[in-house]
C-alpha cells in the first residue's frame, strides 16, 4: 500500500517572526527613505558662495582707468534654491560649513520666493548706485546733487514695471514738486492703496508724464502701505558712466567691494598693494559701511579664493576672526577708513604699467 509523501515541515515559529520583522523593517526603511528624500521642510541651507574678482565686473566710460597688481573680491553666501528635504537638512546640520535656517530668516514674511528675489535685485541695484556715488566722492570727482528722486531699478510684477525706467528722475507727483526720494515717498503714502498718481519724470532730456496706481505692500503687517515697486535714490549729475555687472547676485552686501574697485580704477594709486582682498559690507551714498549677513560663510569663500586680507564692517570683526584661519580681518566703518587701512598694508608688488 502506497503512503502519501510526507508534508513539508512548517518553519519554526521564531523563524516566521524574524521574517515578518525583516519585511516590516524593510518597508519602514523604504518609507523613511522616500520621505527623507522627497519631503521638503520650511528650511533653507546656507554655505560659502563664490568669490568674484570685482575688476572683471566694473567698466568705466569717459574716464581713464588704471590696473592693479592685486584684486578685490566680493564674497557671497550660497542659498539653496528651494526648501531642503529632511535628508538635506540632516546633512546640513552635521556639516560645520553649512547652516540650515528657517524660511523666515531669508524670506520676509508674506513674500513668495520670487518676490523675495525681486527685493534682493532691488537691494543690489541700490547698492551699486550708492557704490558709484561713494567712490566718486572718495576720490574727489565732482558728482553734484540735483533735485528729484532717481529711479534706480524697478521690480517686475509691480506697477512701476514698464512705466518707469532705471535712470528716470521723478521731479513732481500730482503737481507737487519732489526734492528728494523722501519727498516722493511722502506723496505716495499720503494716499490710500489703489489711488492713481501722475508723475512728472525727466527721462534723459525729455520730460514725460507717467500715470500709475499703487498696490498694497506684499509684506506681512504692511498691507496698508501703498507701493509701486521701484528702488529710489538721491539724484546726482554724474560726469562719467560706470557699468557694474552683478551677475545675478542679490542683496546689498557687495556695495563696499564695488566702491573700492571703482575708486582703485579711477586713481593711479594701487589701493590693493598687490594683495588679494576679499570685501563685504553695504554702503550708502555718504560712504558709510553697514552690516551684512553670513560673514562666517564669506570668510570661508575668501580663504577658498586665496585672499590674504578680508575687509568687513567693524562690528562684525569678532565673528569673522572667529572663523578665519589664514586671512587677516580688518574692520571699517566708512570707505575712507577702508582706503586708509589699505594704504597701511605692505606692498606685495609694484603696480603694473
C-alpha positions, 0 to 999 in steps of 0.5 A: 500500500502506497503512503502519501509523501510526507508534508513539508515541515512548517518553519519554526515559529521564531523563524516566521517572526524574524521574517515578518520583522525583516519585511516590516523593517524593510518597508519602514526603511523604504518609507523613511527613505522616500520621505527623507528624500522627497519631503521638503521642510520650511528650511533653507541651507546656507554655505560659502558662495563664490568669490568674484574678482570685482575688476572683471565686473566694473567698466568705466566710460569717459574716464581713464582707468588704471590696473592693479597688481592685486584684486578685490573680491566680493564674497557671497553666501550660497542659498539653496534654491528651494526648501531642503528635504529632511535628508538635506537638512540632516546633512546640513546640520552635521556639516560645520560649513553649512547652516540650515535656517528657517524660511523666515530668516531669508524670506520676509514674511508674506513674500513668495520666493520670487518676490523675495528675489525681486527685493534682493535685485532691488537691494543690489541695484541700490547698492551699486548706485550708492557704490558709484556715488561713494567712490566718486566722492572718495576720490574727489570727482565732482558728482553734484546733487540735483533735485528729484528722486532717481529711479534706480531699478524697478521690480517686475510684477509691480506697477512701476514695471514698464512705466518707469525706467532705471535712470528716470528722475521723478521731479513732481507727483500730482503737481507737487514738486519732489526734492528728494526720494523722501519727498516722493515717498511722502506723496505716495503714502499720503494716499490710500492703496489703489489711488492713481498718481501722475508723475512728472519724470525727466527721462534723459532730456525729455520730460514725460508724464507717467500715470500709475496706481499703487498696490498694497505692500506684499509684506506681512503687517504692511498691507496698508502701505501703498507701493509701486515697486521701484528702488529710489535714490538721491539724484546726482549729475554724474560726469562719467558712466560706470557699468557694474555687472552683478551677475545675478547676485542679490542683496546689498552686501557687495556695495563696499567691494564695488566702491573700492574697485571703482575708486582703485580704477579711477586713481593711479594709486594701487589701493590693493598693494598687490594683495588679494582682498576679499570685501563685504559690507553695504554702503550708502551714498555718504560712504558709510559701511553697514552690516551684512549677513553670513560673514562666517560663510564669506570668510570661508569663500575668501580663504577658498579664493586665496585672499590674504586680507578680508575687509568687513564692517567693524562690528562684525570683526569678532565673528569673522576672526572667529572663523578665519584661519589664514586671512587677516580681518580688518574692520571699517566703518566708512570707505575712507577708513577702508582706503586708509587701512589699505594704504597701511598694508605692505606692498606685495608688488609694484603696480603694473604699467 
